[in-house]
Amino acid sequence: MTRQNVICKKSCFSSYSFIFGLTGSLGTEAEQLYTKKHFNASCFLVPPFLDTCKGTSRPRPTCIKTKIENSAEKQLSSTVRTVQDNCANVPILVVVRDPERVRTVIDTLTQALPEHSLGDKLGPGVIELVDRPGKEAEFQQMVEVATQPLEAMAYNGTPTRYWRVTVTTAIGARGQDYHISDELVDEKGGFLLVLEYVPDSEREWIQFLGRTARHDHPGQYAVILNAAEYQDVSFESGVPSEATVVKEILAHKNALNEQRLLDTEEQLEKGVIMHDYTARFWAWMKANQGDQKVSQEKMGQWVDLCETFEAKQPGTITREFEEMEIPVLALRGTDVGSMDKLLDGSSATEPEPEGIYTGNYANGKREGEGRCTYDDGRIFAGQWVQNKIRGAGRMAWPNGQVYEGQYQDDKRSGIGCIRWADGRSYQGQWVKGKQHGHGTYTNQEGLAWAGEWSEGRKVDKSTAPSEAGSGSTSKSKRSTEVPDLTVEKTTASMLTQSSI
């Protein structure tokens, strides 16, 4: 299967005039600068409700333990001991790196906690919370049960109350709301997180800690790490210290992310270029469906560029695409610059310009020199401003009629000359598509009427008909001898006022 399109996330996001989103963390300074530079994102902080109340504030989670072990086996033993020490007092969420580790921890806890292995009517005492595509409702049900007490039986048959233990990956440590409504849990420090790894960004770490100490309840967490997973971190003292290990790992991750964002910028630039070229190529393909040989040749070149662009410099991508000689085309309803229209604030419902256009663009709109072929056969070549004909240009009709002169907002305005296929012509001033001001009309026999015109009609100050070019004139008030150009019918040889 070949790659035939390149869609860039930046270009897609930028096609919207405004996006509003909520997040639990604004990210690092480098991440905020990156989103500001490439997506024009502005961040603002909405304080939690309790922080706005006088004399109180929301609780922060308390770290009850930081432990650094030298192997995965020792880390597992420490995790199990921490769970055993606390599961009689509070519900626990163990966060591990991957699903394989989830299974390992679940199996070990089931053996270490026999009372939990039986579960109760609400479900298991040790919950495996992993991503289950298509079973979102079941996932949410397990999240709700995770903080419910476990009604178990001791070996002597005495009813005993424990709290459930949930083992999950990042999927259960972000965006999930673990409800606590037990005063005894609050008295014992609140919902307990046991974190077996430090994620790749400070933003995600904040989200992890946000699973506890929610609303007006206290919370706590323990960090139990495997030192072998952080050998690439340059710790200040040479070895990880329990007092600073999390802070140093996050600083290391943040530095890596900052470099990654810098490295991503070139790939992002390539993506934006190819996103634009994708629209341009397929607009051209749609306009050239009849020429199969040329289309197949260009398709081969395009597919090759799509499959190899990531390894090329932006300048090379541009050069190779231009060598394909794909003109800038905007089909009706398929404007290459439609995303840019939204960016610069123009209405999303603005009608698309008509015709097949080849020429210059600015901010996604026809601008400068360009040529457009309309559905009715008219061809215009000349100046464009903001998708409208403005300035000097030439319009030719299929019936041989031609106008050369000035335009303003798609209408003949200024000085111009129109020549009909039957030999008639008008040379003079135009306003909003009609003869207005001084002008000369010449009929098929070469006789000319010169004088003032008003909204397409000749007024009575004029010269009498004379042979064009003879220089002889005489005064006349017989304006009826001049055809009324505003009421000419639409025929193959006559001007239509509604046409551009």
Secondary structure, DSSP 4 states (H G I P E B T S, - for coil): --------HHHHHHTSS------S----HHHHHHHHHHH---------GGGGSTT------EEEEEEEESSHHHHHHHHHHHHHHHTTTS-EEEE-SSHHHHHHHHHHHHHH-HHHHH-BTTB-SEEEE---TT-HHHHHHHHHHTTSEEEEE-TTS-EEEEE-EEEE-HHHHSS-------HHHHHTTSEEEEESS--SSHHHHHHHHTTSS-TT--EEEEEEEEGGGGTTS--TTSS--TTTHHHHHHHHHHHHHHHHHHHHHHHHHHHHHHHHHHHHHHHHHHHTTT-HHHHHHHHHHHHHHHHHGGGS-HHHHHHHHHHTT-----BTTB-TTHHHHHHTT--TTPPPPPSEEEEEEETTEEEEEEEEE-TTS-EEEEEEETTEEEEEEEEE-TTS-EEEEEEETTEEEEEEEEE-TTS-EEEEEEETTEEEEEEEEE-TTSEEEEEEEETTEEEEEEE--EETTS----EE--GGGS--GGG----TTS--TT--
